[in-house]
Amino acid sequence: MKSIAIVAYEGVEIFDTAGVIEVFELVNRGLREQGNSGPAYDIKLLAAEAGPFATSSGVKLVADAGWYDVDWDIDTLVVIGSTDEYLNPALVDTKLIEWLKMSARKVRRLVSVCTGVFLLAEAGLLEGRRVTTHWMDVERLRREYPGITVEPDAIYVRDGSVATSAGISTGIDLALALVEEDCGRKVALAIARRMVLYLKRPGGQAQFSTQLRAQMAVEGPLAQLLVWLEENAHLKLSVDDLAERAAMSPRNFARIFMKETGMTPLKYIDQIRLERAIRLLEDTVYPMEMVASESGFASAEQLRRVFRQRMGITPIEYRERF
């Protein structure tokens, strides 16, 4: 039986927490239904202290123990994420960070769900490793922890004993992968079927990122422009061209665009083109020149340069990997 410790704190995302627990518990449930003598996993929820604590939704969970009360061997340590409102206080909780540093040396697997990766990074446990997180937090992770390689499109990333997942529901994808590693594909597939999920979800975060940013701005002054850009990012466009289309001065347009999307206009266009290129790399056998042309890049070299800058690997390496 493997010990799974779920590390939470005041204000964690309830779905981040419950989704992972449910995957491991369903393995135990399946064994009970089959009349097996015992569970595969001993799942414990940890917080600052034993007892109830609030999640970001206000619903309370009950911790089995406090972090420093752990007196058993942990096989897999899973750190849960949350929004900045609750994550930022956790990042400066010296007791939590020090406990993570101490405990990480003893566990077989170190795992994060969504922005839980920031806590592992703050504890200095990810230097030189490949990781991922929610697409909205990729740039912050890169900026604040430059010694880490962030793969922005991955659903989850496994680098040795460390495994990190992207946004919220992807913690379930990663938990299924860990169950497959522990118990075999047949068991993991049975759990996925029971949860009505893919065992391995097709595609990456790119299918959600820019499109979701456009949806977030649907009521704002750039709504029509962002919809137009989805179909026209292959055109040669300047900030002045976009400002004119939005009926704004270039300076005001650039300011509002950054506020609404979190990116500069040209970076946003490059991101749309990059996501189109990713889909072509995954779904076609087009040569690189055609992928570049179809996605709006001037050449295969420009595609390669932008791809490496944003993804950390070349388009060819991405195609081979995914």
BELKA-V858647 format. One record per residue. N is the residue number from 1. RES is the residue in one small letter. SS is DSSP state (@ for helix, = for strand, . for the rest). OMEGA is omega in radians with two decimals (NA if undefined). Layout:
N_RES_SS_OMEGA + N_RES_SS_OMEGA
//
This chain:
1_m_._-3.09 + 2_k_=_3.14 + 3_s_=_3.09 + 4_i_=_3.11 + 5_a_=_3.13 + 6_i_=_-3.05 + 7_v_=_-3.12 + 8_a_._-3.14 + 9_y_._-3.12 + 10_e_._3.07 + 11_g_._3.11 + 12_v_._3.06 + 13_e_._-3.08 + 14_i_@_-3.12 + 15_f_@_3.03 + 16_d_@_-3.05 + 17_t_@_-3.02 + 18_a_@_-3.11 + 19_g_@_-3.14 + 20_v_@_3.13 + 21_i_@_-3.08 + 22_e_@_3.13 + 23_v_@_-3.12 + 24_f_@_-3.14 + 25_e_@_3.11 + 26_l_@_3.03 + 27_v_@_3.12 + 28_n_@_-3.13 + 29_r_@_3.12 + 30_g_@_3.12 + 31_l_@_3.10 + 32_r_@_-3.13 + 33_e_@_3.12 + 34_q_._-3.14 + 35_g_._3.13 + 36_n_._-3.05 + 37_s_._-3.10 + 38_g_._-3.11 + 39_p_._3.07 + 40_a_._-3.04 + 41_y_=_2.96 + 42_d_=_-2.99 + 43_i_=_3.11 + 44_k_=_3.08 + 45_l_=_-3.10 + 46_l_=_3.04 + 47_a_=_-3.12 + 48_a_._3.08 + 49_e_._3.11 + 50_a_._3.12 + 51_g_=_-3.05 + 52_p_=_3.01 + 53_f_=_-3.05 + 54_a_=_2.98 + 55_t_._-3.11 + 56_s_._3.13 + 57_s_._-3.08 + 58_g_._3.09 + 59_v_._-3.08 + 60_k_=_2.99 + 61_l_=_-3.11 + 62_v_=_3.13 + 63_a_=_3.09 + 64_d_._-3.09 + 65_a_=_2.99 + 66_g_=_-3.11 + 67_w_@_-3.04 + 68_y_@_3.09 + 69_d_@_-3.07 + 70_v_._3.12 + 71_d_._3.11 + 72_w_._3.13 + 73_d_._3.12 + 74_i_._3.06 + 75_d_._-3.07 + 76_t_=_-3.14 + 77_l_=_-3.06 + 78_v_=_-3.12 + 79_v_=_-3.01 + 80_i_._-3.12 + 81_g_._3.06 + 82_s_._3.07 + 83_t_._-3.11 + 84_d_@_-3.09 + 85_e_@_-3.11 + 86_y_@_3.13 + 87_l_@_-3.06 + 88_n_@_3.05 + 89_p_@_3.12 + 90_a_@_-3.12 + 91_l_@_3.12 + 92_v_._3.04 + 93_d_._-3.02 + 94_t_@_3.12 + 95_k_@_3.13 + 96_l_@_-3.10 + 97_i_@_3.13 + 98_e_@_3.10 + 99_w_@_3.09 + 100_l_@_3.10 + 101_k_@_-3.09 + 102_m_@_-3.05 + 103_s_@_-3.08 + 104_a_@_-3.12 + 105_r_._-3.00 + 106_k_._-3.01 + 107_v_._3.09 + 108_r_._-3.12 + 109_r_=_3.10 + 110_l_=_-2.95 + 111_v_=_2.99 + 112_s_=_3.05 + 113_v_._3.07 + 114_c_._-3.07 + 115_t_._2.99 + 116_g_@_3.10 + 117_v_@_3.14 + 118_f_@_3.12 + 119_l_@_3.07 + 120_l_@_3.12 + 121_a_@_-3.14 + 122_e_@_3.11 + 123_a_._3.11 + 124_g_._-3.03 + 125_l_._-3.03 + 126_l_._-3.11 + 127_e_._3.11 + 128_g_._-3.10 + 129_r_._3.02 + 130_r_=_-3.12 + 131_v_=_2.96 + 132_t_._3.05 + 133_t_._3.12 + 134_h_._-3.06 + 135_w_@_-3.14 + 136_m_@_-3.06 + 137_d_@_-3.11 + 138_v_@_-3.08 + 139_e_@_3.11 + 140_r_@_-3.14 + 141_l_@_3.10 + 142_r_@_-3.06 + 143_r_@_-3.02 + 144_e_@_-3.11 + 145_y_._-3.03 + 146_p_._3.13 + 147_g_._-3.12 + 148_i_._3.05 + 149_t_=_-3.08 + 150_v_=_3.07 + 151_e_._-2.93 + 152_p_._-3.04 + 153_d_._-3.02 + 154_a_._3.00 + 155_i_._2.95 + 156_y_=_-3.12 + 157_v_=_3.06 + 158_r_=_3.10 + 159_d_=_-3.09 + 160_g_._-3.11 + 161_s_._-3.10 + 162_v_=_3.10 + 163_a_=_-3.12 + 164_t_=_-3.13 + 165_s_=_-3.11 + 166_a_._-3.01 + 167_g_._2.88 + 168_i_._-3.03 + 169_s_._-3.11 + 170_t_@_3.01 + 171_g_@_3.08 + 172_i_@_3.10 + 173_d_@_-3.11 + 174_l_@_3.13 + 175_a_@_3.08 + 176_l_@_3.11 + 177_a_@_3.12 + 178_l_@_3.07 + 179_v_@_3.10 + 180_e_@_3.11 + 181_e_@_-3.07 + 182_d_@_-2.90 + 183_c_@_3.13 + 184_g_._-3.08 + 185_r_@_-3.09 + 186_k_@_3.13 + 187_v_@_-3.13 + 188_a_@_3.12 + 189_l_@_3.11 + 190_a_@_3.11 + 191_i_@_3.12 + 192_a_@_3.12 + 193_r_@_3.14 + 194_r_@_3.14 + 195_m_._-3.12 + 196_v_._-3.11 + 197_l_._2.92 + 198_y_._2.96 + 199_l_._3.03 + 200_k_._-3.08 + 201_r_._3.11 + 202_p_._3.06 + 203_g_._-3.13 + 204_g_._-3.12 + 205_q_@_-3.09 + 206_a_@_-3.14 + 207_q_@_-3.10 + 208_f_._-2.82 + 209_s_@_-3.07 + 210_t_@_3.13 + 211_q_@_3.12 + 212_l_@_3.07 + 213_r_@_3.11 + 214_a_@_3.12 + 215_q_@_3.14 + 216_m_@_-3.11 + 217_a_._-2.99 + 218_v_._-3.13 + 219_e_._-3.06 + 220_g_._-3.09 + 221_p_._-3.09 + 222_l_._-3.00 + 223_a_@_-3.08 + 224_q_@_3.13 + 225_l_@_-3.11 + 226_l_@_3.06 + 227_v_@_3.13 + 228_w_@_-3.12 + 229_l_@_3.14 + 230_e_@_-3.10 + 231_e_@_-2.98 + 232_n_@_-3.11 + 233_a_._3.13 + 234_h_._-3.13 + 235_l_._3.06 + 236_k_._-3.00 + 237_l_._3.05 + 238_s_._3.08 + 239_v_@_3.11 + 240_d_@_3.12 + 241_d_@_-3.10 + 242_l_@_3.12 + 243_a_@_3.12 + 244_e_@_3.13 + 245_r_@_3.13 + 246_a_._-3.14 + 247_a_._3.11 + 248_m_._2.97 + 249_s_._-3.13 + 250_p_@_-3.11 + 251_r_@_3.14 + 252_n_@_3.12 + 253_f_@_-3.12 + 254_a_@_-3.14 + 255_r_@_-3.11 + 256_i_@_-3.14 + 257_f_@_3.12 + 258_m_@_3.14 + 259_k_@_-3.05 + 260_e_@_-3.01 + 261_t_@_-3.08 + 262_g_._3.14 + 263_m_._2.94 + 264_t_._3.14 + 265_p_@_-3.08 + 266_l_@_3.09 + 267_k_@_3.11 + 268_y_@_3.12 + 269_i_@_3.10 + 270_d_@_-3.13 + 271_q_@_3.08 + 272_i_@_3.12 + 273_r_@_3.14 + 274_l_@_-3.13 + 275_e_@_3.05 + 276_r_@_3.12 + 277_a_@_3.13 + 278_i_@_3.14 + 279_r_@_3.12 + 280_l_@_3.12 + 281_l_@_-3.12 + 282_e_@_-2.93 + 283_d_@_-3.08 + 284_t_._3.02 + 285_v_._3.13 + 286_y_._2.99 + 287_p_._-3.02 + 288_m_@_3.12 + 289_e_@_3.14 + 290_m_@_3.08 + 291_v_@_3.13 + 292_a_@_-3.10 + 293_s_@_-3.10 + 294_e_@_-3.10 + 295_s_@_3.02 + 296_g_._3.10 + 297_f_._-3.07 + 298_a_._-3.10 + 299_s_._3.08 + 300_a_@_3.13 + 301_e_@_3.10 + 302_q_@_3.07 + 303_l_@_-3.13 + 304_r_@_-3.10 + 305_r_@_3.14 + 306_v_@_-3.12 + 307_f_@_-3.14 + 308_r_@_-3.13 + 309_q_@_-3.06 + 310_r_@_-3.00 + 311_m_@_-3.14 + 312_g_._3.09 + 313_i_._3.12 + 314_t_._3.06 + 315_p_@_3.13 + 316_i_@_3.11 + 317_e_@_3.12 + 318_y_@_-3.13 + 319_r_@_-3.14 + 320_e_@_-3.07 + 321_r_@_-3.01 + 322_f_._NA
//
